[in-house]
Amino acid sequence: MKYIYFDIETLALQPNNGEMICIAVAKETPEGIHGTVFTTEDKSEKQVVDSFIDYMPDLSEDACIVTYNGDTFDWGFLVGRAMTFDDYGESVDKLFQYKERFQSHDIFKTHGKQDGSYLKLEDLCRRNGVKHRVDCDGGMIQSLYREGRWQKIRKYAQEDVRVTFRVFDELGLNNHSDTGAEVQDL
């Protein structure tokens, strides 16, 4: 099974109130875990979504989409934004096909606190011995965007994908024989 890890960065919490400005994504290849980041710094939002779709594995493959809060937030926001510029066209159809065809694992849903509340990604990392190496959080994305600090936005999204992969690996939820692998190219 192939695993795909992704995270988005947005300017609002609802897709009808603000755009998605960044998608970081990594997937397994024969050479290891490799990833990339697509931003609206140099592409339209539609081009970012289409680049993400082009990066995804073929629908005929056995794959699992792994996210942190992706089932609750990222995937719905991604589809909602695609609907605003795609008129229920090819991009939206493809996103629905991925969600229907591929398995998904949202570490946010399955690894909460005993009282039923959820851990922040940084807390989940600490609990599993994974160091989160970026000195900002999602609440800073709007100001980073206004300031044109695209490198920091990219780095933040990349790090969220990297630690999602590492936590998933540390929890033994994948089928990797070489634990300790890292995401390359992000």
C-alpha angles and dihedrals in degrees: 000000000000120000124213119195121194145165133184133208120212141182094227140020095241122057093225091056102050146002133261108243104181143026120189114191137173132183140179118266130174087265095052137269111339131175148177141195127231118197140177088236089093104008138051117254089253090053090051091053092045090049089052090050091049090051094052120097120263113278089241091066125094102246144157126209109219120196144155106238089345097131091048099040123353101054095045092047091049092051092042092054092045088054091056093060104021104054090223089304136141098310094052092045091051092049091051090049091053092050091047097043104037126064116241135211120190109190088196091065098044103040108051132134123286091255090062096256120120133250121236112245091251090054091047089051093050091048090054099041096253117138116223103213105193124092099215139062138217092270089069096056096093093053092043088052093049089050092049092239096154095155090059092047090050092047092050093050091045091052093050089054092046094051092043087057092045094049090047088050094045091051089054093235096136133062098244116140092197106061112188093053117143134214110259132207097020 
